[in-house]
Amino acid sequence: MAASSAYDIAVIGGGVVGLALTRGLTGHGRRIAILDEGDVARRASRGNFALVWVQSKGLGMARYGAWTTGSAALWPNFATALREETGFDLGLSQPGGYSLCLSEAELDARRAAMMRMHNQPGWEPVPWEVHDHARIARAMPALGPEVVGGIFCPLDGHVNSLRLFRALHAAAMARGAAYLPDHPVRDIKALPGGGFRVATPHGAIEAARIVLAAGLGNAALAQMVGLAAPVRPQRGQVMVTEKTAPFLHHPMGTLRQTDEGGVMIGDSKEEAPQDEAVGPGVLAAMARRAIRMFPLLGGLNIVRSWGALRVMSPDGFPIYDESTTAPGAFLVTCHSGVTLAAAHAELLAPMIARGALDASVASFSVRRFDVPAIA
């Protein structure tokens, strides 16, 4: 086995969450290692819809709404800094986004959900409006006649997710992080004098602190350092059309046109999946709904489809935690890695670098699931 290597911080997980955290951790002379399973990893990053999304985030936890809105506000400077540092234009666009509805009942239900969310104690206001068919059609003339209306939030947007992933990786390397692919973690031991020894097939890595950002893999890794990560997989299926002239000038939660011209369609949430496979029944249902919204999609070819496993906590919100039994071990898991990338890099990573999470993220601790402790 290879000799041990000493790092200040080891980030376990090479997806968008881990790379965004790495960006905020690098610099100031710190030695950072990224331990990644490699291309065999079951990455949620493969299935993200590349939205920077605000309007539907926070029903059940007001703090999550504010955290999401704050991250969206950080995104313009975050994208600019990455472009200047790496040369990659992330294609960030924040023109406002729609949740379109195909019936009055659907629109009423969505409006009611938005009102419940905004009536929560401690909610920080987020702008939103109900638009009727005529108003939406003025913004997107290709709108289908079955769309009765929708919810519009001016803070919503989207990015090019592949360029984001590449830029984060390039920035980490440029800032001196050590990328260690094919290094799945087999075991983590807290050292008597502080720090950790992380066992991998290619030898042991020693680090003063560790950050668990391995998505679904956190469920097993967390137990090694006295933490809990009650996460489950939720399968999402996505397909993309051939490139076409721009017609979708606003992203939607389940439909968006990329800066390169293809249209992404994704609308499935499948519980207890056995794998990342795609199924024609689900894809067909998504395609039918998309065509009802924008009939011209019926004339485009689907060029690719795929499935991926989202990382879901019991309530759907992020889990940020630090170990009391193994000080220096941190846990970061969420299913909105793109939306929250700016907050993870600019706000959360500095907390980890300082060695303690702030009270501002206390709501995201796994202790919220321990009802007797809260009571």
PLY file of the C-alpha trace (Angstrom):
ply
format ascii 1.0
element vertex 375
property float x
property float y
property float z
element edge 374
property int vertex1
property int vertex2
end_header
0.00 0.00 0.00
1.07 3.56 -0.61
2.46 5.64 2.22
0.11 7.90 4.15
-0.33 11.46 2.92
-1.15 14.34 5.25
-3.75 16.94 4.23
-5.47 19.72 6.05
-8.87 18.70 4.72
-10.04 15.64 2.78
-13.28 16.07 0.83
-14.88 12.69 0.21
-16.93 12.94 -2.96
-16.11 14.41 -6.36
-19.56 15.57 -7.47
-20.86 19.12 -7.67
-21.37 19.33 -3.90
-17.84 18.18 -3.11
-16.24 20.36 -5.77
-18.18 23.47 -4.72
-17.03 22.93 -1.13
-13.48 22.40 -2.35
-13.57 25.77 -4.07
-14.36 27.46 -0.78
-11.80 25.42 1.14
-8.79 25.89 -1.12
-6.32 28.72 -0.73
-4.63 30.24 2.31
-1.99 27.52 2.19
-4.37 24.66 2.98
-3.67 21.24 1.51
-6.92 19.78 0.20
-7.55 16.29 -1.17
-10.63 15.18 -3.12
-11.26 11.46 -2.74
-13.48 10.32 -5.59
-14.79 6.91 -6.59
-14.33 7.88 -10.22
-16.75 7.27 -13.08
-18.35 4.30 -11.31
-19.84 6.63 -8.68
-23.64 6.83 -8.69
-23.60 10.59 -8.98
-26.64 12.77 -8.50
-24.60 15.25 -10.57
-25.34 13.17 -13.65
-29.05 13.75 -13.31
-29.28 17.34 -12.20
-31.54 19.61 -14.20
-29.10 22.52 -13.90
-31.63 24.88 -12.38
-30.83 27.73 -10.03
-34.31 27.50 -8.56
-36.05 29.41 -5.79
-39.84 29.42 -6.15
-40.71 25.99 -4.76
-38.02 25.71 -2.11
-38.94 25.86 1.55
-42.39 24.41 2.23
-41.89 22.80 5.64
-38.68 24.67 6.50
-38.57 28.45 6.19
-34.81 28.51 6.68
-34.34 26.44 3.53
-36.21 29.06 1.54
-33.88 31.79 2.75
-30.79 29.61 2.22
-31.85 28.90 -1.37
-32.68 32.53 -2.13
-29.33 33.59 -0.71
-27.49 31.11 -2.90
-29.33 32.29 -6.02
-28.27 35.85 -5.21
-24.62 34.74 -4.95
-24.69 32.96 -8.30
-23.87 35.88 -10.67
-20.59 36.70 -8.91
-19.88 32.99 -8.42
-20.27 32.29 -12.16
-18.21 35.33 -13.10
-15.38 34.33 -10.79
-15.30 30.80 -12.21
-15.23 32.14 -15.77
-12.38 34.51 -15.00
-10.44 31.79 -13.24
-10.98 28.91 -15.66
-12.21 30.39 -18.95
-15.46 28.41 -18.81
-18.67 30.37 -19.39
-21.34 28.64 -17.33
-24.18 30.04 -19.41
-25.91 31.38 -16.31
-29.27 32.96 -17.06
-31.68 34.17 -14.38
-34.64 35.61 -16.32
-37.23 34.21 -13.93
-38.84 30.81 -14.12
-42.30 29.30 -14.54
-44.22 26.38 -13.12
-46.82 25.79 -15.84
-50.23 24.23 -15.18
-52.50 22.32 -17.57
-55.73 22.72 -15.61
-57.39 25.21 -13.27
-57.28 22.62 -10.49
-53.55 22.22 -10.95
-53.05 25.98 -10.88
-55.20 26.34 -7.75
-53.19 23.64 -5.99
-49.88 25.23 -6.90
-51.08 28.67 -5.82
-52.26 27.24 -2.49
-48.88 25.54 -1.93
-47.07 28.81 -2.58
-49.34 30.62 -0.12
-48.79 27.96 2.57
-45.05 28.24 2.07
-45.05 32.03 2.30
-47.29 32.02 5.38
-44.80 29.98 7.41
-43.38 31.59 10.58
-39.97 33.08 9.88
-40.43 33.11 6.11
-38.33 35.68 4.25
-40.41 37.07 1.38
-39.73 35.84 -2.16
-41.44 37.53 -5.12
-43.89 35.43 -7.12
-46.93 36.00 -9.31
-49.71 34.02 -10.93
-49.69 34.58 -14.71
-52.54 33.63 -17.00
-52.16 31.99 -20.40
-52.12 35.27 -22.33
-49.33 36.78 -20.26
-47.16 33.67 -20.50
-47.75 33.48 -24.26
-46.42 36.99 -24.65
-43.15 35.85 -23.11
-43.13 32.48 -24.93
-45.26 32.56 -28.12
-44.82 28.81 -28.70
-46.99 28.10 -25.63
-49.65 25.44 -26.16
-53.38 26.21 -25.77
-53.81 23.72 -22.91
-51.65 25.78 -20.53
-54.10 27.70 -18.33
-51.46 29.65 -16.42
-48.54 29.29 -14.09
-46.47 30.58 -11.20
-43.66 32.98 -12.08
-40.69 33.82 -9.84
-38.23 36.44 -11.14
-35.33 34.94 -9.15
-35.25 31.60 -10.98
-32.68 30.63 -13.60
-30.45 27.89 -14.99
-26.87 27.14 -16.04
-24.90 24.76 -18.24
-24.33 21.94 -15.76
-21.53 20.22 -17.68
-19.53 23.43 -17.84
-20.20 24.04 -14.16
-18.80 20.63 -13.28
-15.76 21.15 -15.52
-15.10 24.67 -14.20
-15.31 23.58 -10.57
-12.88 20.76 -11.25
-10.47 23.01 -13.15
-10.60 25.64 -10.40
-9.86 23.05 -7.73
-6.80 21.84 -9.62
-5.62 25.39 -10.31
-5.89 26.19 -6.62
-3.69 23.25 -5.71
-6.19 20.62 -4.59
-5.12 17.01 -5.06
-7.69 15.03 -7.05
-7.52 11.31 -6.21
-9.81 9.34 -8.55
-10.61 5.67 -7.99
-10.27 6.20 -4.25
-13.49 4.81 -2.75
-13.36 5.07 1.03
-13.33 1.76 2.87
-12.94 2.99 6.42
-12.42 6.17 8.46
-10.69 6.19 11.83
-10.37 9.14 14.17
-6.75 9.41 15.35
-5.98 9.70 19.08
-4.18 13.02 18.68
-6.76 14.48 16.34
-7.36 14.11 12.65
-8.40 11.09 10.62
-6.98 8.16 8.75
-9.01 7.32 5.65
-8.48 3.89 4.12
-8.76 3.46 0.34
-7.73 0.70 -2.07
-4.69 2.80 -2.97
-3.49 3.44 0.53
-4.35 5.52 3.57
-4.90 9.26 3.54
-4.48 11.32 6.69
-6.24 14.64 7.15
-6.85 17.01 10.02
-10.49 17.35 8.94
-12.80 15.47 6.63
-15.93 16.48 4.76
-18.38 13.78 3.78
-19.89 14.92 0.48
-20.43 11.51 -1.11
-24.16 11.72 -1.75
-25.87 8.39 -1.11
-22.53 7.02 0.07
-22.78 9.29 3.11
-25.27 6.88 4.69
-22.48 4.39 5.40
-19.60 6.84 5.80
-21.36 8.97 8.42
-21.59 6.05 10.84
-17.79 5.76 10.84
-17.44 9.17 12.50
-20.42 9.23 14.85
-22.81 10.96 12.46
-26.05 9.95 10.77
-27.04 10.52 7.16
-30.55 9.14 6.66
-30.60 9.55 2.88
-32.44 7.50 0.29
-32.27 7.30 -3.51
-34.98 8.83 -5.65
-34.71 8.15 -9.36
-35.18 10.92 -11.86
-35.29 10.38 -15.61
-34.18 13.02 -18.09
-34.20 13.31 -21.86
-32.88 15.93 -24.24
-33.94 16.84 -27.76
-31.92 17.76 -30.78
-30.82 21.39 -30.95
-33.38 23.86 -32.21
-33.84 27.63 -32.49
-34.42 29.41 -29.15
-38.08 29.44 -28.10
-38.05 28.76 -24.35
-36.98 32.09 -22.92
-37.67 31.09 -19.32
-36.75 27.84 -17.56
-39.38 25.66 -15.93
-39.03 23.14 -13.16
-39.41 20.27 -15.62
-38.57 21.82 -18.97
-35.79 24.10 -20.16
-33.84 24.95 -23.29
-30.08 24.90 -22.81
-27.78 27.62 -24.04
-26.68 25.17 -26.74
-30.21 24.72 -28.12
-31.32 21.31 -26.86
-34.46 21.03 -24.74
-34.21 19.09 -21.48
-37.32 17.33 -20.18
-37.44 15.83 -16.70
-40.44 15.23 -14.50
-40.10 11.93 -12.65
-39.71 11.19 -8.95
-39.52 7.43 -8.44
-39.11 6.08 -4.93
-37.16 2.94 -3.98
-35.38 2.50 -7.33
-33.14 -0.50 -7.81
-30.88 1.21 -10.33
-30.55 4.22 -12.64
-32.38 2.65 -15.57
-34.82 4.54 -17.75
-38.25 3.24 -18.72
-40.25 4.04 -21.85
-43.46 4.48 -19.87
-42.06 7.27 -17.70
-40.28 8.93 -20.62
-43.44 8.82 -22.72
-45.50 10.42 -19.95
-42.97 13.22 -19.57
-42.87 13.76 -23.33
-46.67 13.95 -23.59
-46.91 16.59 -20.88
-44.07 18.62 -22.43
-45.77 18.54 -25.86
-49.02 19.75 -24.32
-47.12 22.73 -22.97
-45.19 23.42 -26.19
-46.58 21.51 -29.19
-43.56 22.18 -31.39
-41.61 19.72 -29.23
-43.55 16.97 -30.99
-41.51 17.61 -34.12
-38.11 17.26 -32.43
-36.05 14.10 -32.07
-34.95 12.84 -28.66
-31.20 12.34 -28.89
-30.43 11.09 -25.41
-32.13 9.90 -22.24
-30.75 8.78 -18.92
-31.59 8.18 -15.29
-29.87 9.22 -12.07
-30.39 8.85 -8.35
-31.18 11.94 -6.33
-30.03 12.14 -2.72
-33.10 12.64 -0.54
-33.34 13.13 3.20
-36.56 12.19 5.05
-37.95 15.73 4.63
-36.16 16.57 1.39
-33.98 19.30 2.92
-30.17 19.40 3.19
-28.28 17.87 6.08
-25.26 19.80 7.36
-23.64 18.47 10.50
-20.43 18.07 12.44
-19.44 15.19 14.69
-19.28 15.59 18.46
-17.52 12.24 18.95
-15.00 12.76 16.13
-14.30 16.52 16.04
-13.28 17.74 12.62
-15.66 15.47 10.69
-18.38 17.28 8.74
-21.36 16.01 6.77
-22.87 17.79 3.75
-25.68 16.27 1.74
-28.47 17.76 -0.39
-30.45 17.16 -3.57
-30.07 20.71 -4.98
-26.35 20.75 -5.54
-26.45 23.19 -8.45
-28.77 25.75 -6.85
-26.79 25.59 -3.61
-23.32 25.47 -5.19
-22.72 29.17 -4.57
-23.81 28.95 -0.93
-21.72 25.83 -0.38
-18.62 27.51 -1.81
-19.07 31.00 -0.37
-20.87 30.40 2.93
-20.65 26.78 4.11
-17.06 25.98 3.17
-15.62 28.90 5.18
-17.41 27.55 8.26
-15.77 24.17 7.75
-12.41 25.85 7.18
-12.82 27.64 10.53
-13.64 24.33 12.19
-17.27 24.81 13.24
-20.67 25.30 11.63
-22.44 28.57 12.39
-25.80 28.88 14.08
-27.15 30.06 10.71
-27.19 26.45 9.48
-28.27 24.79 12.73
-31.73 24.10 11.24
-30.11 21.65 8.82
-28.65 19.38 11.49
-29.81 15.76 11.50
-31.01 16.41 15.04
-34.22 17.83 13.55
-35.34 14.23 13.01
-34.86 13.42 16.71
-38.24 14.57 18.02
-37.59 13.74 21.72
-34.33 15.72 21.63
-36.05 18.72 20.08
-38.93 18.51 22.54
0 1
1 2
2 3
3 4
4 5
5 6
6 7
7 8
8 9
9 10
10 11
11 12
12 13
13 14
14 15
15 16
16 17
17 18
18 19
19 20
20 21
21 22
22 23
23 24
24 25
25 26
26 27
27 28
28 29
29 30
30 31
31 32
32 33
33 34
34 35
35 36
36 37
37 38
38 39
39 40
40 41
41 42
42 43
43 44
44 45
45 46
46 47
47 48
48 49
49 50
50 51
51 52
52 53
53 54
54 55
55 56
56 57
57 58
58 59
59 60
60 61
61 62
62 63
63 64
64 65
65 66
66 67
67 68
68 69
69 70
70 71
71 72
72 73
73 74
74 75
75 76
76 77
77 78
78 79
79 80
80 81
81 82
82 83
83 84
84 85
85 86
86 87
87 88
88 89
89 90
90 91
91 92
92 93
93 94
94 95
95 96
96 97
97 98
98 99
99 100
100 101
101 102
102 103
103 104
104 105
105 106
106 107
107 108
108 109
109 110
110 111
111 112
112 113
113 114
114 115
115 116
116 117
117 118
118 119
119 120
120 121
121 122
122 123
123 124
124 125
125 126
126 127
127 128
128 129
129 130
130 131
131 132
132 133
133 134
134 135
135 136
136 137
137 138
138 139
139 140
140 141
141 142
142 143
143 144
144 145
145 146
146 147
147 148
148 149
149 150
150 151
151 152
152 153
153 154
154 155
155 156
156 157
157 158
158 159
159 160
160 161
161 162
162 163
163 164
164 165
165 166
166 167
167 168
168 169
169 170
170 171
171 172
172 173
173 174
174 175
175 176
176 177
177 178
178 179
179 180
180 181
181 182
182 183
183 184
184 185
185 186
186 187
187 188
188 189
189 190
190 191
191 192
192 193
193 194
194 195
195 196
196 197
197 198
198 199
199 200
200 201
201 202
202 203
203 204
204 205
205 206
206 207
207 208
208 209
209 210
210 211
211 212
212 213
213 214
214 215
215 216
216 217
217 218
218 219
219 220
220 221
221 222
222 223
223 224
224 225
225 226
226 227
227 228
228 229
229 230
230 231
231 232
232 233
233 234
234 235
235 236
236 237
237 238
238 239
239 240
240 241
241 242
242 243
243 244
244 245
245 246
246 247
247 248
248 249
249 250
250 251
251 252
252 253
253 254
254 255
255 256
256 257
257 258
258 259
259 260
260 261
261 262
262 263
263 264
264 265
265 266
266 267
267 268
268 269
269 270
270 271
271 272
272 273
273 274
274 275
275 276
276 277
277 278
278 279
279 280
280 281
281 282
282 283
283 284
284 285
285 286
286 287
287 288
288 289
289 290
290 291
291 292
292 293
293 294
294 295
295 296
296 297
297 298
298 299
299 300
300 301
301 302
302 303
303 304
304 305
305 306
306 307
307 308
308 309
309 310
310 311
311 312
312 313
313 314
314 315
315 316
316 317
317 318
318 319
319 320
320 321
321 322
322 323
323 324
324 325
325 326
326 327
327 328
328 329
329 330
330 331
331 332
332 333
333 334
334 335
335 336
336 337
337 338
338 339
339 340
340 341
341 342
342 343
343 344
344 345
345 346
346 347
347 348
348 349
349 350
350 351
351 352
352 353
353 354
354 355
355 356
356 357
357 358
358 359
359 360
360 361
361 362
362 363
363 364
364 365
365 366
366 367
367 368
368 369
369 370
370 371
371 372
372 373
373 374
